Amino acid sequence: LADSQAPGAEGEAERAALADVLGGHQPPRVATADAIGDTCAASAAFQIAAVLALAERGEIAPGSPALVTTVDRDGVVGAALLRIR
């Protein structure tokens, strides 16, 4: 799971939606904002790059799904479900 880690109400809404969708399941989390800060609308690109880098290093098993979600303070929302090869 690579969520945007957005601050404020938008981030809280994203986390609540993910908790609702995932139920009690807590997949490993890729925290790009911890490393590079809040990149607003560009965060999804960094999140996908981080997921792909982890997959390349073998830290995400082939065939595994990777969920990337993003939201920013301007209301831009996105999600991608990737399957690692």
LUMBA-219795 format. One record per residue: residue number from 1; x, y, z of N, C-alpha, C, O in turn. Coordinates in steps of 0.1 Angstrom, whole numbers, plus 5000, padded with zeros to 4 digits. Layout:
! LUMBA-219795
- i/nxx/nyy/nzz/caxx/cayy/cazz/cxx/cyy/czz/oxx/oyy/ozz
- NUM/X/Y/Z/X/Y/Z/X/Y/Z/X/Y/Z
...
***
This chain:
! LUMBA-219795
- i/nxx/nyy/nzz/caxx/cayy/cazz/cxx/cyy/czz/oxx/oyy/ozz
- 1/5008/4988/5000/5000/5000/5000/5009/5012/5000/5018/5014/5009
- 2/5007/5021/4990/5014/5034/4990/5003/5045/4990/4998/5048/4979
- 3/5000/5050/5001/4990/5061/5002/4998/5074/5002/5010/5074/5004
- 4/4991/5085/5000/4997/5098/4998/5003/5104/5011/5011/5113/5011
- 5/4998/5099/5023/5002/5105/5036/4998/5120/5036/5005/5127/5043
- 6/4988/5124/5029/4985/5138/5028/4980/5143/5042/4974/5136/5050
- 7/4984/5155/5045/4980/5161/5058/4965/5166/5057/4960/5167/5046
- 8/4960/5170/5068/4947/5176/5068/4935/5167/5066/4936/5155/5066
- 9/4924/5173/5063/4911/5166/5061/4912/5156/5049/4906/5146/5049
- 10/4919/5160/5039/4920/5152/5027/4927/5139/5030/4922/5128/5026
- 11/4938/5140/5037/4945/5128/5041/4937/5119/5051/4938/5107/5050
- 12/4930/5126/5060/4922/5118/5069/4911/5110/5062/4908/5099/5065
- 13/4905/5117/5051/4895/5110/5043/4901/5098/5036/4894/5088/5034
- 14/4913/5100/5030/4919/5090/5023/4922/5078/5032/4919/5066/5029
- 15/4927/5080/5044/4930/5070/5054/4917/5063/5058/4917/5050/5060
- 16/4907/5070/5060/4894/5064/5064/4888/5055/5053/4883/5044/5055
- 17/4889/5060/5041/4885/5052/5029/4893/5039/5028/4887/5028/5025
- 18/4906/5040/5030/4914/5028/5029/4911/5018/5040/4910/5006/5038
- 19/4909/5023/5052/4905/5015/5063/4892/5008/5060/4891/4996/5064
- 20/4883/5015/5054/4870/5009/5051/4871/4998/5040/4866/4987/5042
- 21/4879/5001/5030/4881/4991/5019/4889/4979/5023/4886/4968/5020
- 22/4899/4981/5031/4908/4970/5035/4903/4963/5047/4908/4952/5051
- 23/4893/4968/5054/4888/4961/5066/4899/4960/5076/4905/4970/5079
- 24/4901/4949/5082/4912/4947/5092/4925/4944/5086/4935/4943/5093
- 25/4926/4942/5073/4939/4938/5066/4948/4951/5066/4944/4962/5062
- 26/4960/4948/5070/4970/4959/5071/4982/4955/5062/4992/4950/5068
- 27/4982/4958/5049/4993/4954/5041/5006/4963/5044/5004/4974/5050
- 28/5017/4958/5040/5029/4966/5042/5027/4980/5035/5021/4981/5025
- 29/5033/4990/5041/5031/5004/5036/5044/5010/5031/5054/5008/5037
- 30/5043/5016/5019/5054/5023/5013/5052/5038/5016/5042/5044/5012
- 31/5061/5044/5024/5059/5057/5029/5068/5067/5022/5079/5070/5028
- 32/5065/5072/5011/5073/5081/5003/5074/5095/5010/5084/5101/5009
- 33/5063/5099/5015/5063/5113/5021/5072/5114/5033/5077/5125/5035
- 34/5074/5103/5040/5084/5103/5051/5098/5106/5046/5106/5113/5053
- 35/5101/5102/5033/5114/5104/5028/5116/5117/5020/5127/5123/5021
- 36/5106/5121/5013/5107/5133/5004/5098/5144/5007/5099/5155/5001
- 37/5089/5142/5017/5079/5153/5020/5067/5153/5012/5065/5144/5003
- 38/5058/5162/5014/5046/5163/5006/5048/5169/4993/5053/5181/4991
- 39/5046/5161/4982/5048/5166/4969/5035/5169/4961/5035/5170/4949
- 40/5024/5170/4968/5011/5174/4963/5007/5164/4951/5008/5152/4953
- 41/5004/5170/4940/4999/5162/4929/5009/5153/4923/5005/5143/4916
- 42/5022/5155/4925/5032/5147/4920/5034/5134/4928/5042/5126/4925
- 43/5028/5133/4940/5030/5122/4949/5028/5109/4943/5035/5099/4946
- 44/5018/5107/4935/5015/5094/4929/5027/5089/4921/5030/5077/4921
- 45/5033/5098/4913/5045/5093/4905/5056/5088/4914/5062/5078/4911
- 46/5059/5095/4925/5069/5091/4935/5065/5078/4942/5073/5069/4944
- 47/5052/5076/4945/5047/5064/4951/5049/5052/4942/5053/5042/4946
- 48/5045/5054/4929/5047/5043/4919/5061/5039/4918/5065/5028/4917
- 49/5070/5050/4917/5084/5047/4915/5089/5039/4927/5098/5030/4926
- 50/5085/5043/4939/5089/5036/4951/5085/5021/4951/5093/5012/4955
- 51/5072/5019/4947/5067/5005/4946/5075/4997/4936/5079/4986/4939
- 52/5078/5003/4925/5086/4996/4914/5100/4993/4919/5106/4983/4916
- 53/5106/5003/4926/5120/5001/4931/5120/4989/4941/5129/4981/4941
- 54/5110/4989/4950/5109/4977/4960/5107/4964/4952/5113/4954/4956
- 55/5099/4964/4942/5097/4952/4934/5110/4948/4927/5113/4936/4927
- 56/5117/4957/4922/5130/4954/4915/5140/4948/4925/5148/4939/4921
- 57/5140/4952/4937/5149/4947/4947/5144/4934/4953/5151/4928/4962
- 58/5132/4929/4949/5127/4917/4954/5120/4918/4967/5117/4908/4974
- 59/5117/4930/4972/5110/4932/4984/5095/4931/4983/5088/4931/4993
- 60/5090/4931/4971/5076/4928/4968/5076/4916/4959/5082/4916/4948
- 61/5069/4905/4963/5069/4893/4955/5062/4894/4942/5052/4901/4941
- 62/5067/4888/4932/5060/4888/4919/5046/4882/4920/5043/4873/4928
- 63/5037/4889/4913/5023/4885/4914/5015/4892/4925/5003/4891/4925
- 64/5022/4899/4934/5015/4906/4945/5009/4919/4939/5014/4925/4930
- 65/4998/4922/4945/4991/4935/4941/4998/4947/4949/5003/4945/4960
- 66/4998/4958/4943/5003/4970/4950/4992/4981/4948/4989/4985/4936
- 67/4987/4986/4958/4977/4997/4958/4983/5010/4960/4990/5012/4970
- 68/4981/5020/4951/4987/5033/4952/4975/5043/4952/4966/5042/4943
- 69/4974/5051/4962/4963/5061/4963/4969/5074/4966/4979/5076/4972
- 70/4962/5085/4961/4967/5098/4963/4955/5108/4964/4945/5106/4958
- 71/4958/5118/4972/4948/5129/4973/4957/5142/4976/4966/5141/4984
- 72/4953/5153/4971/4960/5165/4975/4950/5176/4979/4938/5174/4978
- 73/4955/5187/4985/4947/5197/4990/4938/5204/4980/4929/5212/4983
- 74/4941/5203/4967/4933/5209/4956/4922/5200/4952/4914/5203/4943
- 75/4920/5188/4958/4910/5179/4954/4913/5169/4944/4904/5161/4940
- 76/4925/5168/4940/4929/5158/4930/4930/5144/4938/4936/5143/4948
- 77/4923/5134/4932/4922/5121/4938/4926/5111/4928/4922/5112/4916
- 78/4933/5101/4931/4937/5090/4922/4940/5077/4929/4943/5077/4941
- 79/4938/5066/4921/4942/5053/4927/4946/5044/4915/4941/5045/4904
- 80/4955/5035/4918/4960/5025/4908/4962/5012/4916/4968/5012/4927
- 81/4958/5002/4910/4961/4988/4915/4970/4981/4905/4966/4979/4894
- 82/4982/4979/4910/4992/4973/4901/4995/4958/4905/4994/4955/4917
- 83/4999/4950/4896/5003/4937/4899/5018/4936/4895/5022/4939/4884
- 84/5026/4932/4905/5040/4932/4904/5044/4920/4895/5039/4909/4897
- 85/5053/4922/4886/5058/4912/4877/5071/4907/4881/5077/4898/4875
***
